[in-house]
Amino acid sequence: MELTQRNEKLNLSRITLKFPPDMVSRKPFKLQIYESENKNTCDNLKKVAIMHEATNIENKYQLAASILKKIDSKKLSLKKCMSDLPSSVSTWEKKAIYALTIKAIQNKESIDKMKKFCLEATKEPMDQYLLQVLIGKLIFERKVALYSLPRDIPETNVIVNNRRKLASMKAPKRDAQTHIYLRINRLKCKMSEIIPILLANGFTQDETKDESFESFVTNCHALKMRCFKKDFHFKKELLVFRPKATKYITCLDIYLEGKVIIQDKASLLAVKAMKLKKRANVLDVCCAPGTKTAAMAACMKNKGTITSIDRDENRLKDMQKLMDKLGVSCCSITHGDFIDLAPNLQNPEIDVLLLDPSCSGSGRPDMSANKIDVHRIGKLAGFQTLMLKTAFTIGAKKIIYSTCSTETFENEVVVKTAMDESPEAANYTIVDPLPDWPMRSDSNYPFASKVIRSNETLLTRGFFFCLLVRNDQLTPPE
């Protein structure tokens, strides 16, 4: 913001605004407005920015509606739909579209009832997916300015006219994830370097000693917004915060420079179970977005080899940017289908094969309100089983199968089916990777006590993983 002129008689200031090139129009431009000195200039400038955003409002909502339609009709995942957005859509716009879409998905159960009411309240034809997006925005967000919505369309009008009635139809809030984790990127710095920086930026540290994991969980629930403490299991690598601290963390230089990364503890459990050593040889299947890949590289101190494979080219581009930001140099990224590439990847010297295939994401806090789509779960389970059966043919010393799903069909059923149907599975045994972890499967399968589960009661997202060790690599009992 630049003060360019001043008129003493009228007591007015002339202000020039310069917006970033990637904002809506993606072209640098200037706006000039006149403000009286006795008004709050910042608030008025913010309004101007929002009004400029409104020039592209309809396109943004239409894109969000088209994503919902793809998810519903083609059974695609949200991350796949986001990666398929045109390259002309800026990063800023993608974030706005993602926020609109996830809000509509999170509250689908209530929105379905509201859509039915809206469709009965007017005879005008309406796009049900656009209606879903607009309800998510107007009913489930606080302090929404009406000029930030598409104007003069029946979807907006029916919601505005029945706003109070629709608000009364909201379902009670469900529990979401209660904490976030900040992983120290040991490729660039140490815990001892990060804590002083956080303290200098207004955070405080809870140094209460935890005698048990149960007391750690209790103490974490007592954390204030800008307070953190070291994790119980990863004392040199993880700091735990309340979720609302995210907005304060992501603007810090240590985050922007890749010295720290927000990563859920559950995914690090799978990395810990690998017991990686320097110069390990790892095959990372369905690798994007790459947070586990970066954690593995940190464990190996960039000394080994990680071959990462994914069939989504757009997500691989984002992953490469993340690897560059975090300083990962031991990772080789390959675009392709694992099932097609498998015959050329067979190698008994591979230390670990990590398989983290596409799943329903039902363990993620932002997906917890979804109704279970039985059809999609079935398709995913079939795909996951095929991937695990293919993984057995590689001949790696260890295989880790993981998902961020809470559905038994995507976890225990997949493991059992793949082991029953794959001849190569006879060479592997399921091993308990973390004997001290308090949560296991509640299924009736014989291996239920050896697979790891986690959820919000343990301060993580819903997560599952299973460690399979090649029989000739099993440690003989003492």
Summary of the structure (lengths in Angstrom):
residues: 478
radius of gyration: 25.1
end to end distance: 70.9
largest distance: 91.9
contacts: 1473
relative contact order: 0.08
helix: 46%
strand: 17%
